[in-house]
Each structure stands twice: as C-alpha cells, then as structure tokens.
Amino acid sequence: MKRNSIYYVSVVLTMLMFRAVHAQDLVVNAFIPPGALIQKEQLWNVVISNPSSAVRTCQISLTILNKANGNKMLTALTNNIVVPGGARQIQVADVMPVVYNALHEQVTLGGQGLLPVGHYQVCYELVSNKGASYGSTCIDVQVDVLAPPQLIFPENKSELQEQQPAFSWMPPAPMALVRNCTYEYTLVKVNNNQTAADAIRDNAPVYRVGRLTNIAFTYPASAMALEKKQLYAWQITAQAATNIKSDVWTFSVADKVPPKGTPGDGLAYTKLARKNEQVSYSIVAQGLKFSWYNESLDSLFQIRVVDVTGGDHIPVSINEESIPVFSPGINIVEIDLAKAGKFIRDHLYEFSLIDKQGQEWKMSFEYKGKKK
C-alpha cells in the first residue's frame, strides 16, 4: 500500500510539472505579405503571445525550406527578445542583430531579391538560451514576380511585311527574383472561331525553341515558312525555378511582301552580355538597339565603342549628346549611330557599357550604314 501511495504521488508530481512547463509555453504567429518575399526584413512580422504573467526571454530560430525539393534555403537566429505577459508585436529592431546563414546559391542576403520565384515553407521556433523549445509554427509562402514577361514586337494584331520577323519582349520584373532565367518562344496557327489563348493551349506549335538567353528572337529561314494572311499567335515563357508565361499576342503576314532591299535594323533589341557570358552579335544600318537591366540606382554610365575589324582595336569617339540617361530596371535603348560618331561600312565594332565599379556589359555589331 505504501509503495502504491509513493507511485501515485510521483505520477501526480510529474503531471503537475508537465502542466507547469506547458503553461509557460509561448505562441508564435508570423505574417508574410503574399506575392513576393523581396527583403529579409519581411521575415520578422511576428506576434509572440505569452499566456503566463511572468516575463520570458527567448530567441527566434528561423528555417526556410523549398517545398519543391525539401532543400534548406536559409536559417537565421535573432537576438534575445523579452516577452511580457500577453501578446507582443515584434518589430525588425527587436530581433537585431540577426545571424543569417544562406544555404543555397540562389539566396541573396543583400539587394532586392532574398528568394527566387518558388514555393517555400517558413518555420519559426522560439528557443531559450539553452536550446529548449518554447513553441513553433510554419507557414507556406509563394514567391511570385510582380510582372510576367511583357511582349513588345510585333505589336498585337499587327500585319507584318516580312516572313522572317523579329520578336522582342521585356523580362519578368523584378529580375532579382528570377535567377538564371532563359526563355521559350512558341508560335502556333490560330484557326477560325478560335481565340489566341485557346490556340496556344491546344494547337501543335508551328515553331518552338527554348533556352533563349536574349530578350529578342528572329524567326529562322530554316523554319517552316509563314503563310500569308494566316493568323498566328505567339507567347514567351520565362524559364527559371518555375515557368512564367507572357500574354498571348497575334499577328499575320501581309498578302504582298515587298522584296528585300538595303539592310535595316529590324525591331529586335540585343541583350548586353556580362563578363563571361556569350556576347551577342547584330547587324546595324543606323540605330544600335539594345536592352539592359540596370540593377543600381545610377543613371550615367560610360559607353565605349571599339573598331575590331582585322584584329585592330581602334576607339571610336562618341558624342556626349548621344549617350542616354539610364533608369533603374530594364532599359530599352536605341542610339543613332549616324549622329553618335564616325562609323565605317562593313566594319565590326564592340560596344561596351561600364558602371562606376568597372563592371562591363558588351555586344558586337557590324555596321551596314552609309559609306564614309
């Protein structure tokens, strides 16, 4: 009987201790705005509830998982946080300093893109200085771009005068969320009584090509010839961690296409290449057209043009009034070469754009303008 009494008292004490410990547990709730996780400061919109009257001290341990493959993307540990009885809204200043640990190459702790586009699980755990857990929660977060690729040319519902048209578009924005982005171009016929969106979804492609690195593409002569008076639909898909589709536009080819004359500049904008990227090549009659993503807040950059014909590297002087003012984000630029400097027909040139830190973006072009 005595042994049973001791066992009963022991069980009661254990249950009371268990209740006492759990009576002191904290509750954490996190609120991350939907759409885009741009900056790491957005992670700390947290409310901690303390059901007891005693003041508690804890740290927040954070882990971000990629739900597509289970990979850990990021971990973080905050400073000590004092939580009185009741609920406390946590501010960014309350968690500082925070120790971040990026576990994937696509996580960027600085700048404007913390995580690339994708589906993530963000887990919070309240821990004591000794590592004991006071409470935890996890929420799902979908990181999306603010704008998908934007089609530029040919204009929607236009009638073209060439059977090998040039296509151009703008990348998704912000580009910081779409790492290592390439593009897929899709062209289909639109049948009678069919919408462009239905045609893209249901019809077999007339032409499709993927892994394009430029935001411009010229329909190749080796592809199936475009039929005159036939309505076509086209779409661009940005391919990164997920596929991001543009709107669907249409065009047709005129019944009478004029014969080819002197070379023109087309309507495609060549993407400037970074160091170690393949440099793009263009044929230019007058307007040098290029696209470039300005990741900084600077507006003035150095432009350098070199004549590389025959292996020589002869600088070309560029008039200051021809140097454009750039804006942050995507820039679609055209420079009138006839007004910018002295260029020689059939010569090959290298064009460079250089920022204050010495970073350089390049393209090559062959000049087909008037003889000088």
C-alpha positions in Angstrom: 0.0 0.0 0.0 2.8 2.4 0.9 4.6 1.6 -2.4 1.3 2.4 -4.3 1.0 5.7 -2.5 4.5 6.7 -3.4 3.8 5.8 -7.1 0.6 7.8 -7.0 2.3 10.9 -5.6 5.1 10.5 -8.1 2.7 10.4 -11.0 0.8 13.4 -9.7 4.0 15.4 -9.3 5.1 14.5 -12.9 1.7 15.6 -14.2 1.9 18.9 -12.3 5.4 19.5 -13.6 4.3 18.7 -17.2 1.4 21.2 -16.8 3.7 23.8 -15.3 6.1 23.6 -18.2 3.4 23.8 -20.8 1.6 26.6 -19.0 4.8 28.6 -19.7 4.9 27.8 -23.5 4.9 30.8 -25.9 2.8 31.0 -29.0 4.3 32.5 -32.2 2.4 33.7 -35.3 4.0 35.0 -38.4 2.5 37.2 -41.2 4.4 37.4 -44.5 2.8 39.5 -47.3 1.7 37.3 -50.2 3.3 37.6 -53.7 6.9 38.4 -53.3 9.4 37.9 -50.4 11.8 40.7 -51.5 13.8 41.6 -48.4 14.8 39.7 -45.4 13.3 42.3 -43.1 9.9 41.0 -44.2 10.5 37.7 -42.3 10.1 39.4 -39.0 6.5 40.4 -39.0 5.8 38.2 -35.9 3.5 38.2 -32.9 4.6 36.3 -29.8 1.9 35.5 -27.1 2.9 34.8 -23.5 -0.1 33.1 -21.7 1.7 33.5 -18.3 2.2 36.6 -16.2 6.0 36.0 -15.9 8.3 37.8 -18.3 10.0 35.4 -20.7 13.2 35.8 -22.7 13.7 33.8 -26.0 15.3 33.9 -29.4 13.6 33.2 -32.8 15.1 30.4 -34.8 14.0 30.5 -38.5 14.3 27.9 -41.3 13.2 28.3 -44.9 12.6 25.1 -46.9 12.0 24.8 -50.7 8.8 22.8 -50.9 9.6 21.6 -54.4 12.6 19.5 -53.3 12.9 19.9 -49.5 16.2 21.7 -49.6 17.0 24.1 -46.9 17.4 27.6 -48.3 18.2 29.8 -45.3 18.5 29.7 -41.5 18.5 32.6 -39.1 18.8 33.2 -35.3 17.7 36.5 -33.7 18.9 38.4 -30.7 17.3 37.8 -27.3 13.7 39.0 -27.1 11.9 39.9 -23.9 8.2 38.9 -23.9 6.0 40.1 -21.0 2.6 38.6 -20.3 0.1 38.9 -23.1 0.9 39.4 -26.8 3.8 41.4 -28.3 4.1 42.6 -31.9 7.7 42.1 -32.9 9.5 44.8 -34.9 12.6 44.5 -37.0 14.6 46.4 -34.4 13.5 43.9 -31.7 15.3 41.0 -33.4 18.5 42.7 -34.3 21.3 41.7 -34.6 20.2 38.6 -36.6 22.7 35.9 -37.7 21.7 34.7 -41.2 23.1 31.6 -42.9 22.4 31.3 -46.7 22.4 27.6 -47.6 21.7 27.9 -51.3 23.5 29.8 -54.0 20.2 31.4 -55.1 19.6 33.1 -51.8 20.7 36.7 -51.8 21.0 38.4 -48.4 21.7 41.8 -49.9 19.9 43.8 -52.5 16.3 43.4 -53.7 15.9 39.6 -54.0 16.0 37.3 -51.0 14.5 34.2 -52.6 13.9 33.3 -56.2 10.4 32.5 -57.5 9.1 29.3 -55.9 7.0 27.8 -53.1 8.5 27.8 -49.7 7.8 26.8 -46.1 9.0 29.3 -43.5 9.3 27.8 -40.0 9.7 29.8 -36.7 10.8 28.3 -33.4 11.0 30.1 -30.1 14.1 28.8 -28.1 15.7 29.5 -24.8 19.4 30.4 -24.4 19.9 26.7 -23.5 18.2 25.5 -26.7 14.8 24.4 -25.2 11.8 24.9 -27.4 9.0 27.2 -26.2 6.8 27.0 -29.3 6.9 26.8 -33.1 4.8 27.4 -36.2 5.3 27.1 -40.0 3.6 28.9 -42.9 3.7 28.4 -46.7 4.9 31.3 -48.8 4.6 31.6 -52.6 7.2 34.0 -54.1 6.0 35.4 -57.4 7.2 38.1 -59.8 5.3 41.4 -59.9 5.0 41.3 -63.7 5.5 38.4 -66.2 7.4 38.8 -69.5 6.0 41.7 -71.5 5.7 41.3 -75.3 7.0 44.3 -77.3 7.1 43.4 -81.0 5.4 42.5 -83.3 2.6 44.6 -81.9 -0.6 42.7 -81.0 -2.9 42.1 -84.0 -0.4 43.7 -86.5 0.1 42.8 -90.1 3.8 42.2 -91.0 5.7 42.9 -94.2 8.3 40.2 -93.7 8.2 36.4 -93.4 11.1 36.3 -91.0 10.0 38.8 -88.4 11.9 39.8 -85.3 10.3 39.2 -81.9 11.2 41.1 -78.8 10.0 41.2 -75.2 10.8 42.5 -71.7 11.9 40.1 -68.9 9.8 39.5 -65.8 10.1 42.0 -63.1 11.8 42.3 -60.8 14.6 40.3 -62.4 16.2 39.8 -59.0 13.5 37.1 -58.3 14.2 35.2 -61.5 17.7 33.8 -61.3 19.4 32.2 -64.4 16.4 32.9 -66.5 16.0 31.7 -70.1 13.1 32.0 -72.5 10.9 29.7 -74.6 9.3 31.1 -77.7 6.1 29.4 -79.0 4.3 30.1 -82.3 1.0 28.5 -83.4 -1.6 28.9 -86.0 -5.0 30.3 -84.9 -7.9 28.5 -86.5 -11.3 30.0 -87.4 -13.6 30.6 -84.4 -10.6 30.1 -82.0 -9.1 32.5 -79.5 -5.4 33.1 -79.3 -5.2 31.7 -75.8 -7.0 28.5 -76.9 -4.7 28.2 -79.9 -1.6 28.4 -77.7 -3.0 25.8 -75.4 -4.5 23.3 -77.9 -2.7 23.6 -81.2 0.6 22.0 -82.3 3.4 24.5 -82.5 4.5 25.8 -85.9 7.8 26.6 -84.2 9.1 26.3 -80.6 12.5 27.0 -79.2 13.8 27.1 -75.7 16.8 28.2 -73.6 17.0 31.6 -75.3 19.2 34.0 -73.3 18.3 37.1 -75.2 15.1 39.0 -75.0 14.9 39.0 -78.8 14.5 36.3 -81.4 14.4 36.3 -85.2 12.2 33.7 -87.0 14.8 31.5 -88.8 14.9 30.9 -92.5 15.2 27.1 -91.8 11.8 27.0 -90.1 8.5 26.4 -91.8 7.6 29.4 -94.0 4.9 31.6 -92.6 1.7 31.6 -94.6 0.4 34.9 -95.9 -2.9 36.1 -94.5 -2.7 33.3 -91.8 -3.3 34.5 -88.2 -0.6 33.4 -85.8 -0.3 33.5 -82.0 2.9 33.7 -80.0 3.9 33.6 -76.4 7.1 33.8 -74.3 7.7 31.6 -71.3 10.4 32.7 -68.8 12.0 29.5 -67.5 13.6 29.6 -64.1 12.6 27.8 -60.9 9.1 27.9 -62.3 7.6 28.8 -65.7 6.2 32.4 -66.0 4.1 33.0 -69.1 3.5 36.2 -71.0 0.2 37.3 -72.6 -0.6 35.8 -76.0 -0.4 38.2 -79.0 -1.3 37.6 -82.6 0.0 38.8 -86.0 -0.4 37.9 -89.7 1.8 38.3 -92.7 0.7 40.6 -95.5 -0.5 39.1 -98.8 2.2 41.0 -100.7 5.6 41.1 -99.0 8.0 43.6 -100.6 11.3 42.3 -101.9 14.4 42.6 -99.7 16.2 45.9 -100.2 19.0 47.5 -98.2 19.7 46.1 -94.8 17.7 47.6 -92.0 18.0 47.5 -88.2 14.9 45.4 -87.6 12.9 45.8 -84.3 14.8 43.4 -82.0 16.8 44.7 -79.1 20.0 42.8 -78.4 20.7 42.0 -74.8 24.0 43.2 -73.4 26.1 40.4 -72.0 28.0 40.4 -68.8 31.6 39.3 -68.4 32.0 35.5 -69.1 28.6 35.4 -71.0 28.4 34.9 -74.7 28.5 38.2 -76.5 25.6 38.9 -78.9 26.0 40.0 -82.5 23.8 42.3 -84.5 23.8 43.9 -88.0 23.1 47.6 -87.8 22.3 50.1 -90.5 21.6 53.2 -88.4 20.1 52.5 -85.0 22.0 50.5 -82.4 19.3 48.8 -80.4 20.0 47.0 -77.1 18.3 46.1 -73.9 20.0 46.1 -70.5 18.9 45.6 -66.9 20.2 48.3 -64.6 20.5 46.8 -61.1 21.8 50.0 -59.5 20.3 53.5 -58.9 22.9 55.1 -61.1 21.8 56.8 -64.3 25.1 57.7 -66.0 27.4 55.0 -67.4 30.5 55.1 -69.6 30.0 54.0 -73.2 33.0 52.7 -75.1 33.0 51.6 -78.8 36.0 50.0 -80.4 36.5 49.1 -84.1 37.8 45.5 -84.0 37.9 44.9 -87.8 41.0 42.9 -88.8 42.1 42.4 -85.2 42.7 46.1 -84.5 41.1 47.8 -81.5 40.6 51.4 -82.6 38.5 53.6 -80.3 35.5 55.4 -81.7 34.7 58.8 -80.2 31.0 59.0 -79.2 29.2 62.4 -78.9 28.1 63.2 -75.4 24.6 64.1 -76.5 24.2 60.6 -77.9 24.9 59.0 -74.5 21.5 58.0 -73.0 20.4 58.5 -69.4 19.5 55.1 -67.9 16.9 54.3 -65.3 16.8 51.5 -62.7 15.4 48.2 -64.1 15.0 47.3 -67.7 16.2 49.8 -70.3 15.3 49.5 -74.0 17.7 51.8 -75.8 18.4 53.0 -79.4 21.4 55.1 -80.4 21.5 56.8 -83.8 25.0 55.8 -85.0 25.0 58.4 -87.8 24.8 61.1 -85.1 26.8 59.4 -82.4 30.2 59.1 -84.2 32.1 58.1 -87.3 31.5 54.5 -88.4 32.8 52.7 -91.4 30.5 50.5 -93.5 31.2 46.7 -93.3 33.4 47.2 -90.2 32.9 45.2 -87.0 32.6 47.0 -83.7 32.5 46.1 -80.0 30.1 48.1 -77.8 30.6 48.3 -74.0 28.6 49.8 -71.2 30.7 50.3 -68.0 29.5 51.3 -64.5 31.3 53.2 -61.7 32.7 49.9 -60.2 34.1 48.8 -63.6 31.5 46.2 -64.3 31.1 45.8 -68.1 28.3 44.7 -70.4 29.0 44.1 -74.2 27.7 43.4 -77.6 29.2 43.2 -81.1 27.7 44.7 -84.3 28.5 45.1 -87.9 27.9 48.5 -89.4 25.9 48.5 -92.7 25.1 52.2 -92.9 26.1 54.7 -95.5 29.7 54.5 -96.7 32.2 57.1 -95.2 
